[in-house]
């Protein structure tokens, strides 16, 4: 709980989830067409994580960024707690259940280290496993069916991979002695949960749109979590993920002595699906873990259980200190910036203030009229935050991957720092917000009718003077990657709160103009 509550709210998709939650509250409906990006105007859009979007938004509005931190801590605790009914119905020893619960917490921190809708799968799928075992084994199944429906509904309204709640259907092959009515209860319970979604009539379109072809997902993808799992995790930065993958890879060689032939075939098939998925994309490691849960339980069940005298000799207070120390040490750099920072009044998510996109967005707020709005040409890493931070503007791209090739392909090249003749629909935008290494930056600098008005770092900008470079020399208060803001001259005439600046402003810290005042005018 402490580790989750102190973890940074650093997920780049979180602002998009907040913006979607706000949109749903305002419209009293879920979106079916693109609500934000002008490059996808009128295109189909499905907020398949709408339940989490609403939850994040309401928690943020009521309790601010600290409320979101506590929510993540609650999710971590829930990921461990759901192992208790699973262990009981499967027949694990209490020690086995405890170890599997602790391993699940480790997986939650390493695979889903931030507040993301994926964390609900670590709750819903184990509940589905427990309910499936109970339906096939327990004398009474009423509560098990209700739990299965609830778990399937939670997954269906929280994440695109909701169909993982059907993984327990493999028990129809591995278990023996079940009755036909139990089979019907297991299958229908799962499917009824899937039907409890506002997108039930368009599920095929939702899956096709989000799992189909996209230039940002073409292998090898420039996005880390979409790269091949073994390749992406075999480096110093991802060694913890590699360790989890190695553990899963060893499961079949550790478990067979406790499994029947049917169980070896059924659970082995799920394990193989997870292995192949992880080999294709790094993010499938979560899928692999959820599919391999029964194997994990069997393997852990073979470990020797510590004797009671040994357990009694352990100082539990000391154990808590050692358990909390990593979380506290990891969170220490963020404690000074973990305050709400005026959010949600200033629409700033904790830890984002002071970043490139926040500095540029604050400058734009301070120097435009309250009614200003327009189209923002930006890049993938900025788009999600700007969708929430600048609600009156429409971004060209955000944290999703379902954009047309005219937008997605240039993003692929910009991630790889490769030059490309065309950089998306910048010519149709009113404002541009990009890192200076982006291939479109020199185009905007030389384009007629465009003016660079602000920059967050001058080290990479040869056009700025030595004096300006000195002003931006404070590396502790400056983001490591420089970014700049350009505006169309014609747009500025109607939106700008004054004449165009004679030269680009250097933003190394928050300007004197208070964010509350600037956003209060809007």
Phi, psi and omega in degrees: 000315180295318180298319179292319182291334181263355180291147181289147174274067190257006180292122182294345179270349183302316178301324177296319178296321177296318180295320178293320177299318178296319180298317181295319179296318183289325184261354180054038180195165175265149182285144173242348177229156185310119182266347190234301191284125180289341178284350178239024185307126179083352181285154179295141179213132182229117179276077186293345175259032189299327180295317178290324177302313179296316181298313180299317183295312182293319177298319179296319180294319184280317189238003178070197184293329177293327175297321177293324178295314179297323177301318178296321175298320177297318178298319180298314178298319181295325178300324178280320185297325182291347177286340181293307176295327178297313179297323181293316184284330178283331181100023176290151170295153177305322179296320178298315179299319180298315182294317179297321178297317179294320177297323179294323176296317177300315179298318180299318181288328185269323183271321179237073189283000183225170179293103182219152178300337179303333183297334179294334177295327178291348176258312187291316184292315174301323176297320178296320176299312181298316180296321180296315176301316181294321180298323182273342185243323189286152178292328178238139189236006185302309182290328178295318178295318178298319179295322179294317178298316181296317180295318180294321178293319177300314180294320183294336181254012183233332185205153182293335182268036180301333183293353174295341177290352174271355179304323179296350176300340178299339179295338176295338176265320185278331180270151178235159176083008180279162182256151182305324180295328178292323177298315180298319180295320180294312183290312182292324179300318178294314185290325177297320176299320178296328183285344181276061181215143177294347180258017186301325183280350182235023180305317178301319179293322179298312182293320180294319182293318187267341180250001180278194183294140170205141185298330180285346182254357180296129182288141351283128183287144176286347179275128189304312186286352176257006176278163179304132189302309184294326180287314184291329183271349182272056174213168187299326183288338185241022184297329179295319176294321179298323179295319177296317179296320179296321177299315179295324181294333182275348187305310184300333181274353180252342189259336192306328183295342179256002186244148171281173179297317178300317180293321177300318181289311184294306180291328176296325178295317177297317178301320181292322177300316178295321178299313180296316179300316178294326177296333181273311182222142182297323185293346178287358177299325176297317178299316180301315180298314182294324179287333185264008183306314178300319178296320178300316179299319180294319181292314180297327179296342178274350180287143178292137180274132179300146180290157181299317178301324179295317181297321182293333182281345181286128176281107186295329177296320179294323177299317180297320179297313180294326180289324183277338186303312180301319180294318180293318180293322180291327183274343186308315180296342185262349186296325182290336181248017185270002179291164183295341178054034179081359181284142010270002182302323180260004177058035178250124176278141182305143180079346175279324179307134183095352177282169181304308184294329180287318178299316180291320178295322178295319178298318180297318178299319186286338188243015176237164181285158182301333182267006184296140175203169180164189181259131182250122172271117184218186180240168191311314186288339180267330193301316183298314180296318183292330177301322178274319187287326181239077186294341180274357181248160178242123184271155181280333182203150178221203187285004178271176182232025185248033181271157178296162183301329180298337178256315187289319182296314176300328177296321178300317180291323181292324177298321182273004181056040177255145179279144180215139183300321183249135181235053174075190188275047181297330184293341180264002184270165175256330182224147175231135179225106188219160168287153184290340178279350180298140184298337180278348182300309179294333177293315179293326180295332183253355183287139178291134178088005178241144180225133174279126186247342181204151178216143184267348183202135183254002182297325182265003185253103183288347184277344183275157184280167179296324180297318179294324178299319180297322179296333184259020186276351181284096186291337182286331182259006183241134174301152185284336181251123182287148178216163183218162180238127176242150176228150174281132185301317181295320179295322183296330181300325181263339185252335185285143178264064183130178180287163177298139178299146179294328178212161183296133177286142179263117184252103177249352175201171181302138180287168181296330179296116183294138180296323180299318181294317183295315182282335176297326178293336181271000000 
